[in-house]
Amino acid sequence: MTDVADLIVTGSVIRTSDRARPRAEAFAVRDGRILAVGDRADVEPLRGRRTRLVEVGDAAVYPGFVDVHNHHALAGRTELFELSLAPSLTLDEILDRVREKAQTLPEDAWIVGGAVATTLLPTLANTATRLRLDEAAGGRPVALMEDSRHNRWASTRALELAGITAASIPTSGVTVLDPDDGTPTGVLLEAAGIPVQEAYDRSGGLTAEQHAAASRRGIELLNSFGITAFQDAGVSIDILAALAGLDRADELHAWVVSSLLINDEIFGFDPIGAPLLDRGEEFRTPHHRPDFVKIFLDGVPPARTASFLDPYPADPVHGAHFHGETTMTLDELTGWLRTVAERGLGAKVHCTGDGSARLVLDAAERLRADGFTTPVQIAHGQFLAESDIPRLSVLDVSADISPFIWYPGVIPQALADVLGDRAEHSQPNRALLDAGALVAGGSDWPVSESPNTLEGLQGLVTRADPLGRAAGTLWPEQAISAEEALEVFTINAATAMGLGADTGSLTPGKSADFVILERDAIGGPAEEIVHTEVVSTWFAGRAVHER
């Protein structure tokens, strides 16, 4: 009998994320793929003498969670090799951590890590505070990322090694100068921080083995939260090589879609653009697909580097009519999207303002008129003009959303500080779903402190902080149902990143990727979703994480 199952899973609650059969009692697995899904009686004939039986009882089985937007290797690197800072730390606490780290390092060794809260940047933007950082580090070079990962805070020695002085500042991004003496404060916005990253890389950076360890650790952490597929939103050659090497060694326990950088406003990776695209296929393996590109079209609102249709509130630096800027014109963006489409790749386009989002939709309209069907994602889709919402469905553009960074907390407060009341109308997810758009969930970890999908699910349903750290709700009319939220973080995300035929639902023929939770998280009170424990995570029919 050729259809004998290797594994049969049974339980009272099995949610499939397959609308043809959303609930089941059992499913069978053979050679890492789902053989059958249905009632116990449907699956029992597939049982053989050597079939492993997993009865979960009152626990719940969901498809493995899918994260359409994270930076797994950066998170793994921070945990293993850098100074890890919670964004909630005060300036004094950050300096204490830097001082403790410095005491363990040789003279002139770099201290890198993060994250520093966005809301702290105004406090850091002066010479006196930079000198305090110098003292804490014992004169060592320091480069700390702030929580959006778009901006950095650097010490005097790091600025020297990067060649950043009052007479020589980066031509890209914004180097914040002290208003009293005109010297760089160490606060570097967007691409202004890249010379510091390049100086660190010249000092040695990470070895190939450390890059592999960072990816391995990042995926271990994702597996621990039930995640079995994800899209890395911006990779280097080092990350591509690490992922391919792990898969060839049978150590890649997730489907991974990599996004190759077209331009680079924050990372300092080399190569990027066409030279990187030319090398992407070198790193394709069964579970690693370098199938997308990443385009930074704008920055982030707190730094006024996001592009909006309406101007920012007036301030002394930008005046009363500043809308922010995009990194490309409509013709340039369309040209890149056409180049990408001709290579058979998809595009993830970073847009945090409604102005940049409209530019993507205008470019997609041209692309579709030319007959190209290449996948296009708007990341992070947090601000959209009401008239543009129906266009996502019409133009087959998916919304890559990150509920981890918009529910009430530090980043929304930073948005409110710069945007005022406009910040209250963020992430129109109900409207997007009602308009027929494909809405896909991502954590943007480590911009978010955790990739825990359950936090994202709860945030989508309650529009409140799942961890209870901040009061209030954010535009509660845009809440979606728990069942819809599960689709956002399973089949929708898999479809958006080109993996819908392989994973994202418990459907015959797909990879046997699933998570066992202690209870049916979305079947009870929405406020309790995040308090559900992951019992085990399974990838291709094998347990890759167990409690």
SESE-18297 format. One line per 8 residues: number of its first residue (from 1); their letters; for each residue x, y, z of C-alpha. Coordinates in steps of 0.2 Angstrom, whole numbers, plus 5000, padded with zeros to 4 digits. Each point is the difference from the previous one (the first is absolute). Layout:
<sites>
NUM> a> X:Y:Z  ...
</sites>
This chain:
<sites>
1> mtdvadli> 5000:5000:5000  5009:5016:4994  4989:5012:5009  5004:4995:5018  5003:5016:5011  5016:5003:5009  4990:5011:5012  4982:5003:5005
9> vtgsvirt> 4995:5014:5011  4983:5000:5008  4991:5013:5012  4984:5008:5004  5006:5017:4992  5009:5000:4984  4999:5017:4991  5006:4998:4982
17> sdrarpra> 4999:5018:4992  4993:4991:4985  4983:5007:4997  4995:4984:4991  5001:4992:5017  5004:5012:5014  4999:4987:5014  5005:4981:5001
25> eafavrdg> 5002:4986:5012  5016:4993:4993  5013:5001:4986  5013:4987:4993  5018:5004:4995  5012:4990:4988  5017:5006:4995  4998:5017:5008
33> rilavgdr> 4984:5004:4991  4982:4999:5005  4992:4985:4993  4982:5002:5006  4989:5012:5011  4983:4996:5006  4991:4990:5014  5008:4987:5010
41> adveplrg> 4991:4987:4989  5007:5007:4984  5018:4999:5006  5000:4984:5010  5002:4989:4984  5017:5008:4997  5007:4993:5017  5013:4987:4999
49> rrtrlvev> 5010:4990:5013  5014:5013:4999  4989:5016:5000  5004:5012:5014  4984:5006:5008  4998:5017:5009  4984:5003:5009  5000:5018:5006
57> gdaavypg> 4983:4998:5010  4994:5017:5006  5015:5009:4993  4998:5009:4983  5009:4997:4983  5002:5015:4988  5010:5001:4984  5018:5006:5004
65> fvdvhnhh> 5000:5019:5001  5007:5010:4986  5009:5017:5002  5001:5010:4984  5012:5013:5007  5014:4998:5012  5019:5001:5001  5004:4983:5008
73> alagrtel> 5019:5001:4998  5001:5018:5008  4990:4993:5015  5011:4985:5002  5016:5010:4998  4994:5012:5013  4997:4986:5013  5016:4991:4996
81> felslaps> 5013:5013:4997  4994:5017:5004  4994:5011:5014  4981:4997:5002  4990:5014:5006  4982:5001:5004  4992:5016:4992  4992:5004:5017
89> ltldeild> 5017:5004:5008  5004:5018:5005  5015:5009:4995  5009:4996:5016  4995:4982:4999  5007:4999:4982  5017:5008:5006  5001:4988:5014
97> rvrekaqt> 4998:4985:4988  5013:5008:4989  5012:5002:5015  4998:4982:5005  5003:4994:4982  5015:5011:4998  5008:4992:5016  5001:4983:4991
105> lpedawiv> 5008:5006:4984  5017:5005:4994  5005:5018:4997  4992:5007:4984  4988:4985:4997  4984:5004:4993  4984:5000:5010  4985:4998:4989
113> ggavattl> 4982:4995:5003  4983:5007:5004  4986:5006:5002  4999:5017:5006  4982:5007:5000  4995:5012:4986  4993:5012:5014  5018:5002:5007
121> lptlanta> 5008:5007:4984  4997:5018:5005  5008:4997:5016  5015:4993:4992  5002:5013:4987  5014:5011:5008  5018:5000:5003  4999:4998:5019
129> trlrldea> 4990:4984:4999  5012:4993:4987  5015:5003:5012  4990:4991:5013  5000:4985:4988  5018:5002:4997  5004:4999:5019  4989:4985:5003
137> aggrpval> 5009:4991:4985  5017:5005:5006  5003:5008:4984  4995:4985:4989  4990:5001:4984  4982:4998:5003  4986:4998:4988  4982:4997:5007
145> medsrhnr> 4985:4998:4989  4983:5008:5005  4985:4990:5000  4994:5002:4982  5018:4994:4995  5000:5015:4988  5011:5012:5011  5015:4998:5011
153> wastrale> 5009:5009:5014  5019:4999:4999  5014:5005:5012  5014:5012:4995  5012:4986:4996  4988:4992:4989  4997:5017:4991  5019:5002:4998
161> lagitaas> 5002:4982:4992  4985:5004:4989  5008:5016:4994  4985:5010:5006  5005:5018:5006  4992:5017:4999  5010:5003:4984  4996:4983:4993
169> iptsgvtv> 4982:4993:5002  4991:4987:4990  4991:5006:4985  4986:4988:5003  4988:4999:5015  5001:5013:5014  5015:5003:5011  4993:5010:5015
177> ldpddgtp> 5011:5014:5005  5001:5008:5017  4992:5017:4999  5013:5008:5011  5017:4994:4992  4994:4993:4984  5009:4983:5003  4992:4983:4996
185> tgvlleaa> 4990:4995:5016  5001:4981:4995  4982:4999:4995  5000:4994:4982  4983:4998:4991  4998:4988:4986  5014:4998:4988  5011:5012:5010
193> gipvqeay> 5004:4985:5011  5007:4989:4987  5018:5007:5001  5000:4994:5018  4994:4983:4995  5014:4999:4987  5013:5005:5012  4994:4986:5012
201> drsgglta> 5001:4988:4985  5018:5006:4996  5004:4995:5018  4996:4982:4996  4981:4998:5002  4994:4983:5002  5007:4984:4993  4990:4988:4988
209> eqhaaasr> 4998:4988:5015  4993:5014:5011  4988:5005:4986  4994:4982:4999  4998:5000:5019  4990:5016:4999  4988:4993:4988  4999:4983:5009
217> rgiellns> 4996:5009:5016  4987:5012:4992  4991:4985:4993  5001:4991:5016  4991:5014:5008  4987:5001:4986  4997:4982:5002  4997:5002:5019
225> fgitafqd> 4985:5011:4996  4993:4988:4987  5006:5008:4985  5005:4989:4985  5001:5012:4986  5006:5018:4998  5006:5013:4988  5016:5009:5005
233> agvsidil> 4998:5018:4995  5018:5004:4995  5014:4989:4998  5019:5001:4997  5011:4987:4991  5005:4994:5017  4982:4996:5005  4996:4992:4983
241> aalagldr> 5015:4989:5002  4996:4996:5018  4982:4994:4996  5006:4990:4985  5013:4991:5010  4988:4996:5014  4988:4992:4987  5013:4990:4992
249> adelhawv> 5005:4993:5017  4981:4996:5004  5000:5013:5014  4988:5013:4992  4984:4997:5010  4989:5012:4991  4995:5006:4982  5010:5016:4997
257> vssllind> 4997:5013:4987  5014:5013:4998  4998:5018:4994  5015:5006:4990  5004:5018:5003  4998:5012:4985  5005:5015:5011  5006:5001:5017
265> eifgfdpi> 4996:5014:5012  5004:4992:5017  5010:4984:4999  5017:5004:4992  5000:4983:4990  5010:4998:4984  4996:4995:4986  4983:5007:4997
273> gaplldrg> 4989:5003:4985  5004:4991:4983  5017:4992:5006  4990:4992:5015  4986:4994:4989  5012:4992:4988  5006:4989:5015  4984:4995:5007
281> eefrtphh> 4998:4984:4992  5016:4993:5007  4991:4999:5017  4984:4991:4995  4997:4984:5009  4984:4990:5003  4994:5010:5015  5009:5017:4996
289> rpdfvkif> 4993:5010:4986  5008:5017:4995  4984:5004:4991  4998:5019:5005  5008:5016:5000  4999:5014:5013  4999:5018:4995  5000:5014:5013
297> ldgvppar> 4989:5013:4993  5000:5011:5016  5005:5000:5018  4990:5002:5016  4988:5013:5006  5009:5004:5017  5015:5006:4990  4989:5009:4988
305> tasfldpy> 5008:4989:4986  4983:4991:4995  4991:5008:4985  4982:5006:5004  4987:5008:4988  4996:5013:5013  5015:5010:5008  5007:4997:5017
313> padpvhga> 4996:5012:5014  5011:5015:4998  5017:5000:5009  5015:5012:5000  5010:4988:4989  4988:4995:4987  4988:5014:4999  4981:4999:4997
321> hfhgettm> 4999:4991:4984  5011:4985:5002  4993:4983:4994  5016:4989:5002  5008:4993:4984  5001:4984:4991  5016:4992:4994  4994:4997:4983
329> tldeltgw> 4989:5009:4987  4985:4991:4992  5010:4996:4985  5015:4993:5010  4989:4989:5011  4990:4994:4984  5017:4996:4992  5006:4990:5014
337> lrtvaerg> 4984:4991:5002  5000:4995:4981  5018:4994:5002  4995:4990:5015  4985:4993:4991  5010:4995:4985  5011:4990:5012  4985:4991:5007
345> lgakvhct> 5002:5007:5017  4988:5009:5012  5002:5017:5008  4998:5005:5018  5000:5019:5001  5002:5009:5016  4987:5014:5002  4996:5008:5016
353> gdgsarlv> 4990:5015:4994  4985:5001:4989  5009:5010:4987  5013:4986:4997  4986:4987:5000  4991:5009:4986  5016:5001:4990  5001:4981:5001
361> ldaaerlr> 4982:4998:4995  5003:5012:4985  5016:4990:4995  4990:4983:5002  4986:5007:4989  5013:5003:4986  5007:4983:5003  4984:4991:4999
369> adgfttpv> 4995:5010:4984  5016:4992:4993  4994:4983:5004  5012:4996:5014  4992:4990:5015  5015:5000:5011  4996:5001:5019  5001:5017:5008
377> qiahgqfl> 4999:5003:5018  4998:5017:5009  5009:4999:5016  4994:5006:5013  4984:5006:4993  4997:5010:5016  4993:5016:4992  4990:4999:4984
385> aesdiprl> 4989:5014:4992  4981:4994:5001  4999:5001:4981  5015:4988:4998  4994:4986:5011  4989:4992:4986  5015:5001:4988  5010:4987:5009
393> svldvsad> 4987:4987:4995  4998:5006:4982  5019:5001:4997  5004:4984:5010  5011:5008:5012  5001:4993:5018  5001:5009:5016  5014:4994:5011
401> ispfiwyp> 4994:5006:5017  5009:5000:5017  4988:5001:5014  5014:4997:5012  5006:5018:4997  4984:5010:4999  4990:4995:5015  5001:5013:5015
409> gvipqala> 5018:5001:5005  5017:5009:4997  4999:5001:4981  4982:5005:4999  5005:5014:5012  5014:5005:4990  4988:5001:4985  4988:5010:5010
417> dvlgdrae> 5014:5012:5005  5003:5004:4982  4984:4997:4991  4987:5006:5013  4982:4993:4997  5005:4992:4984  5009:4987:5010  4984:4993:5006
425> hsqpnral> 4995:4994:4983  5013:4987:4997  4998:4982:4993  4983:5000:4992  4999:4981:5000  4981:4998:5001  4998:5012:4985  5014:4991:4990
433> ldagalva> 4992:4983:5003  4983:5006:4996  5007:5007:4983  5007:4983:4996  5018:5004:5003  5012:4986:5005  5006:5005:5017  5015:4991:5007
441> ggsdwpvs> 5007:5000:5017  5018:5003:5005  5009:5004:5016  5014:5011:4994  5011:4992:5014  5011:5006:5007  4992:5017:4997  4987:4992:5011
449> espntleg> 5007:4993:5015  4993:4982:4997  4994:4991:4984  4986:4992:5011  4986:4998:4987  4987:4998:5014  5004:5019:5004  4996:5004:4982
457> lqglvtra> 4984:4990:5000  4994:5008:5016  5005:5018:4994  4990:4997:4984  4985:4995:5009  5000:5012:5015  5010:5015:4993  5008:5001:5017
465> dplgraag> 5017:4996:5008  4999:4981:5002  5013:5002:5015  4991:5013:5009  5014:5012:5000  4990:5015:4993  4982:5005:5002  4987:5003:4987
473> tlwpeqai> 4996:4993:4982  5006:5006:4983  4986:5003:4987  4989:4986:5007  4988:5001:4985  5014:4991:4990  5000:4984:5011  4998:4984:4991
481> saeealev> 4994:4983:5006  5011:4987:5008  4997:4988:4986  5005:5013:4988  5015:5004:5010  5006:4982:4999  4999:5001:4981  5010:5016:5000
489> ftinaata> 5014:4990:5009  4999:4984:4991  4993:4998:4982  4999:5018:4996  5018:5003:5005  5006:4984:4991  4990:5006:4984  5008:5017:5000
497> mglgadtg> 5017:4993:5000  4997:4987:4987  4999:4985:5012  4982:4997:4999  5001:4984:4990  5012:4993:5013  4995:5006:5017  4988:5011:5010
505> sltpgksa> 4986:4988:5002  4997:4982:5005  4995:4994:4982  5005:4984:4992  5016:5001:4990  5007:5014:5010  5015:4999:5012  4995:4994:5017
513> dfvilerd> 5003:5016:5009  4990:5002:5016  5000:5007:5018  4992:4991:5015  4994:5013:5013  4994:4996:5017  4982:5006:4996  4990:5007:4986
521> aiggpaee> 5008:5018:5001  4987:5008:4988  4985:4990:5007  4999:5009:5016  5001:5018:5007  5011:5011:4988  5009:5008:5015  5007:4983:5004
529> ivhtevvs> 5007:4995:4983  5018:5005:5005  4999:4990:5016  5000:4984:4990  5015:4989:5001  5008:4991:4985  5002:4982:5004  5010:4995:4984
537> twfagrav> 5004:5006:4982  5001:4988:4986  5008:5003:4983  4999:4987:4986  4992:4988:5012  5014:5001:5012  5000:5008:5017  5012:5015:5000
545> her> 4995:5007:5017  4993:4992:5015  4995:5008:5017
</sites>
